[in-house]
Amino acid sequence: MKKLKLCGGVVWIILISMTLHAQRERRSVSVSFKEGTNLFYGDVGNLSYKTIKDENIWSLGYAFDLNWRIKPYLTLRASLEKGKLSGSKPERNIWFNADLLETDIGLKFDILNIFKNKHRRFNPYAGVGVGLLQYNSTLMSYPDNGEIARKGYGNGKGFDGMTSETEMPVIAGLNIYLGKHIDLMLEGNINIVNSDELDVKKGGSRYDMFGFYAMGVTYHFTKKASAHLPVRPERKSIAATHGGKTVAAKNKDRLTPEKTAEIAQKQKAKTEATKKVDKIMAEKERKVQLGKPSFENVRFYVQVAASQKPINRAIIAKSIGYPEKSVSVLKNNGWYKFVVGNYKQYWEAKNQRNILISKNNVRGAFVVATKNDAFISVDELLTENPGNNKAYSLKKHNESGIVYSVQILAARKSGMEASGIKAIFDLDEEVYMEESDGLKRYTVGSFNSVAKAVELLRKVVDKGISDAFVVAYKDGKRIPLDSVSH
């Protein structure tokens, strides 16, 4: 009954925590090895650490941990320790020596991650558990080392006849980040034993205790980037959400009417500025010859995240729902910028950004540009490139007779320009656009044979345009395909 009172509460905490948290979070497994000293707190020992000559009360121990991360702040840990333990009472000329084998299971809490999960070089933690201590102890007199009493040594119920008692370890420590897989750990724990006979002497406190103070290393089988290094946005516009609602939205009610009007005015001005840039860029790209880039030596990308620490691209790709090979890393002023795409035209990157926001819910994605591999703002591009490119008119089907083409897109409102379709889908055929009934229809290719049109259809489907189809024209006017006799 006494043992149940000591362990019941801790077991309840462990089981409840596993029930609540074990089903939803990504797990990661690690192992730890540590070595240090055991120090006894009990009847044959005291906090002044006085020792009998030649009998050191600091004894060596080493331990092995298996860790299973349930939450960013919660780890289930199983531990095995083996070592020795000594204590002395100089005023009574007695001392004891013990061999220990300790096993326990418990919960470890990363204290700072409870409040905010982020990458830190130093992570303090604390924990509690339940365990089983097995020991052989001998109480001796000094200076003749005569045996006074002993426990274990074949008379106990534990392993190889050792005495066994339940215990409760309470731990505190510090993890120091060394690399993607490795932590240095500094740890101390106090083991409260459900017995007063660890030193083979009754009296004083009902429970003997000993401390294990160690240094060790932890190896993470899963790279810690996935468990400890969340993506940190470079810009404040990538807002954190709480319960599906942004911080700004939560604080909205606290704003005065004047402040709300000021914020709305700034947002309106920002929106108007963005529309102006988009309009200028669209007009510029409409005048560019087919397939020719709007700006020399300039590439456009969509930035989805940034960090001052290297992060595995697979983590970013998974968070936005894209294949790993589609995410690239660009370095700029100490930042790792994670981008999608690599386009000649601004509108192509803008369309990719819209897809990321609307379909993949990647809030805060935005278009960035590089010139000669150096970052440059869109405003700087417009200043450097006033735009003297040759005019280019979108082609229309005006061939005589019957021709076949492949339609790849139709939309009522579309910022897409035919001048970039060849580049984005890697097509060699001419691109056409017609507008009727309020729809913009984009087609590629012009063939006298339906078989050649079908061959192109297979090609564009392979490039990801799964809803493309063959259309027919007669003397420049669209006609139903089934009205043509093949």
N, C-alpha and C positions, 0 to 999 in steps of 0.2 A: 504494500500500500504506500509506503514511504517513497519507493522508487517511482511509482506511478505519479505521485504528486510532483516530483522533480521534473519529469519528462513530458507529462501530458500536455502542458500548455505549449511547449515548443513544437511537439508533433502536430498539434492542431494548426498552428501557424503555417507549418510547411505544407500540410495537405490542402488547406484552404488556398494558399498562394498558388499552388500548382493547378488547382481546379480552375481558378480565375484566369490564369495567364498562360497556361501551357499550350493553348490551342491556336493562338492567333499570330504570335510573333515569330520572326525568323530566328532559328536557334544557331548557336555557335558553340563549339566544343574546344576546350583547352586543357592542358595539363601543366602542373606546377611541381617543381622540385625545390625544396628549401632545407637549409641547415642552420642550426643555431644552438642555443643553450637552454636547458631546463633549470628552473629555479623553484624550490619548494617553499610553500607557505603553510605551516602547521605547527604541531607541538614541538617536534625536533627540528626547529628552524625558526628564524625570526627576521624581521625587516631590517635589522642592523647589519645583516650579512656577516656577522662575526663567525669565524671558523676555527675549528680545532686544528692545530698545526698539522700540516701535511694532508689534511682532508678538505678538499675544495668543494664547496656546495654548488658551484656552477658545473653542470654536467652536460655532455654533448647529446644532441638528438638530431634526427633528420626525418623529413616527412615528404609524402607524395600526395598531390591533390588531383582529382578529376573534376573539372568544372563544366557545367551545362548552363549556358546563358538562356534564361527564359524571357527576360525583358532587358532593355538597355540598362536598367538600374537593378536588376534582380538576377542572381545566379544561384543555382543549386550546386552544392559542393559536397563531394565525398572525400574523406581524408584518412590517410594511414600514417601513423608516426611510430618510430621505434627509437629508443634511446635509454639513457640512464638518468637516475635522480638521486640526489644526496641531500642531507640536511644534518645540522649539528647543534648541540646545545652545550656550549663550553662550560657554563656554570655547573652542569650536572655530569660533565665528562661522558656524554653519550653522543652517538651519531648513528645514522642509518644509511644504507645504500640499497637502491632498487633498480631492477630492469623493467622497462615499460614497453607495452605494445598497445597502442591506442588507435581506435577507429571511430569515426563519427560521420554524420551527415547533417547538413545544415543549410541555411540561406545566407547569402552574402549580398549586401546592399551597396551599390556604388552611390554614395551619398549625394554628390552634385548632380548626377544624372536623374535623380528623383525630380529635381526642379527643372532641369533643361538638359536634354541629350545633345551633346556636342563633343567634338574632338578636344581633348585636353592632354597635355603632356603629363600632368600629375593628377591621379584619380584616387582620392581617399575612399576607404570602404570600411564597413563594419558588418558584423554578423553574429549569428547564434545558432546553436545546433544541439543535437543529442548524440551521445556516443557510448562506447563500451571501453573501459580501461581494464587491461589485464597486466598483472605485475607479480614479481617475486621481490619481497623486501626482507631485509635483515637489520635488526637493531643491535648495536654493539656498544661495548664500553671502551673508554679510552684511558690509558694508552695501550692496554694489552690486547685490544680488539677482540675481546671475548664476546661470544654470541649471547645476547640476552633473550631474544625472541625472533621468530621468523614467520612470514606468511607466504603461501604459495609453495613453490618447490615440490610439485606433485600432489599437494593436498587440496588445491583449489579446484573449481569447476570450469576454469577457463582452458585455453589452449595449453597443452602439455602440462596440465596441473597447476597453471597459474591462478591466482586469485582474480576474480572478475567483479567489477562494480560499474554501475551506470554513472554517467557524468554529463555535465553540460558545459561545452566550450563557448566562451564569449570572445570574439576576435575583433581586432582593429588593425588596419594596415594602410599601405600606400602603394599603388601601382605607378611605375614610371615608364612612360612610353619610350621604347628603344627602336622599334621598327614595325613593319606591317604585321609581323608574326610574334614579336618578342616584347615582353614587359619585364622590367626589374621590379621585384616586390620586396617590401620591408613590412614585417608582420609581427605582431605580438598577440598571444591569446592566453586567457586565463581558463584553466580547466577546473571546474568545481566538481569534486568527486563526492558521490553519495556514500561516504564512509569517513570515519575518523581514524582508520587504521592503515592508511597508506604508509605511514612511518612506523607501523607496528606499535603504536603507543596511543592509548585512549586518554581523553582529557581535553579541556579547552573547548574549541569550536566543534560543532557537530559534523562539519564538513572540512576535509583537507582540500587544499588547492595547490596547483603548481602552474607556473607560467612557462610558455615556450616562446622565445624571442629569436626570430630567424630572418635570414636574407635568402632570396632565391630568385628563380626565373620562371616565367610563364610562357608557354608556347601555344599560340592560337592556330588550330588547324584551318579555320576559316580566316581569310585575311580580315584584319580588324577594320579595314575601310568599310566593310559591309555592316559591321555591328557598331562601330564607334565613330565613324567619320561621316556624318550626314552632310549632304550638299549644302554649302553655305553660299547664299546669293551675294554677288558683289554689290548689287544695287538695292536700295531700299524699296524700289518699286515691286520687287518680288516679295509680296506680303506674306507673313505667316498667318495661318488661320487657326481659330480656336472654335471647335465645335461647328465647323462649316461657315463661320462668320469671321470676317477680317477684324483686326484690331481697330482699324479706322471706323468700321461699321459699329463696333461695340461702343466706341467713344462718341458716336455721332450725337447722341442725345445730350451730351455734356457741352456741346459747342453753342456759342451764342449765335443769334441770327446774323449778326454782322460778320462773324468768323465764317459761318456757313456760306454766306454770299461771297466772301472773299475767296474761299476754297473753290466754289463753283466757277467763279470768274477765271481763276488760274487754270482750272481744268478745261474750261471752254477755250481759253487762249492756246493751251497746249494741243488740244484737239484740232483747232484751226491751223496751227503751225504744221502738224502732222499731215493734214489734208493738203496743205499747200505744197509740202515737199513731195507727197505722193503724186500730185497733179503735175508738178514740174518734171519729175522722173518719168512718168507715163508719157508725157508729151515728147520728152527727149528720146525715149526708147522707141516711140512710134516712128520717129524720123530716121532710125538707124537701119542700115541695110540688113537684109535677112541673114541671121546667123552671126552678124558682126557685133562684138561687145560694145556697150554704150561708153565705156571708159577703158582706156588702154591700161593694161597691167593691173586691173582692179578685179577683185573677187568679192562676192557677197555671201554671207553666212547667216544662220540664225543661232544666236547664243541662247542656250537653255539653262546654263548654270556656270558658276565660277567658284574657285576655292584657292586659298593661298597654300594649301597642302595638296600633293598629288593624290588623286583618287582613281581607282580602277574604272576604265571606261564602261565596263559591263554594268557597274552600279548605276551610272547615269543613264545608260541605254534602257535598263530595266525600269527605272523610275519614269521614263517618258514613253515606254512601250515601243521602242524602236530596236532593230538589230544592233549589236555591238559595233559592227563594221561601219554603220552609218554615222557614228559619233566620232568627231575628231577633237584634238586638244591643241589649242593655240596658246602660246605663252606671251604675256604682255605685262611689263612693269611688276614682276613678282607674282602675277596671278596666272592660274591655270584656267583658261576659258574653254568650256565644252560647247562645241557648235555642231550643227547639223547642216548638211548641204555644202555645195561649193559651186556658185553660180556666176555666170557672166553678167546677168541682168538683175537689176534691183527688184523688178516685179516678181521674178521667180522666187527669190528669197522671201518676199512679202507673202506670196501665196503659201509657201512652206510654213511661215510663222502662223498664218491664219489657221492652217490645218492643225498645227501643234496646239493652238489655244482652243479651238472649237471642238476638235475630235479627241485629242489626247489630254485636254485639261492641263496643259503646261502653262500656268500663269506666269506672266513676266517675260516670256520669250520675246526677243527683239532682234532686228536686223543689224548686223555689224559689217564693216567693210575693211579690206586690206588693199594697200597699193604697194606693189613691189615687196610684198610680205610684211609690210608695216601697217599697223592699225591707223585708220583715217576715218573721220566722221563723215556722214552723208552731206552735211552742210559744207564741209571743206571740199568735198568732191564737186558740188555744184559751183562753188566759187572758183575752183581751178579749171572747170570744164564748162565754159559758157554754152557750148553746143553748136558746132558748125558742121554737123554731119550731113551727108547727102540725104535728100528726102527719099522716103520709101513709102509707096502706097500698097496697102494690103491687096493681094491678088484675089480675083474673082473668076469663077468658072464662066468663060465666055467662048469656049471651043464650039465649033460647028459639029453637028452630029451628036452621037451618043457617046458619053464618056462615063467612067466609073471612078469613084473616090472613096476614101474611108473617113467617116465622121468620128472624131475623137472627143468632142466636147460641144455642149449646147447650154447656154445660160442666159437668163434675162438681164442680169447685171454681172459683168465680168471685167476685171482689170487686166486680163491676160491679153497679150499682144502676140500676133502671129510671128513676129520677128524673133521670139525666144523659144518657140515650141521645138524647132529643129534642134536647138542646143540642149534643152532639158530632157528630151526623149531620144536624143542621138539619132535623128532621122535625116536621110539624104534627100527625100522627096520634097517638092514644093508644098508650102502651106497656104491654104485658102481660108477666107472668112466671108460669110454672107450674113446679112441681117434681114429678117422678115418676121412678121407676126410678133414683134417684140423680143425675138430670140437672136442671139449671136451664135452662129454655127461654125465650128472650125473643122476643116477637113484637110487631109493630106493626100497628095498623089493625084494623078489624072491619067487614066488608062483607057485604051480602046477595048481591052479584054477584061471580062469579069474575073477570069482566073488570076490575072495579075493583081487585081484589087484584093482578091481573097488571100493571095500570098502576102501582100502588105498587111492585111488585117491580122494574120497570124503573127507577123513581126511586131506590130504595135501592142498586141495582147501580151506577148512575151515581155514587153517592156513595162507592163503594169497597167495598161489602159484596157481593163477587162470588159468595159461596156461599149467598146468601139464596134462599128458595123459598116457594111458597104452601102453606099448610096449611088444614085444614077442621075445624070444631067443630060438634057437634050437641048442643044443650041443655047446652053448657058442657063437653062431653067431646071430646077429640081423636079424630077418625075418619080412616081412610085417604082421601086425596083422590080416588083412583080409584073409591071406593065411592059417590061422589056423582054422580048423573045431572045433567049441566049443561044 
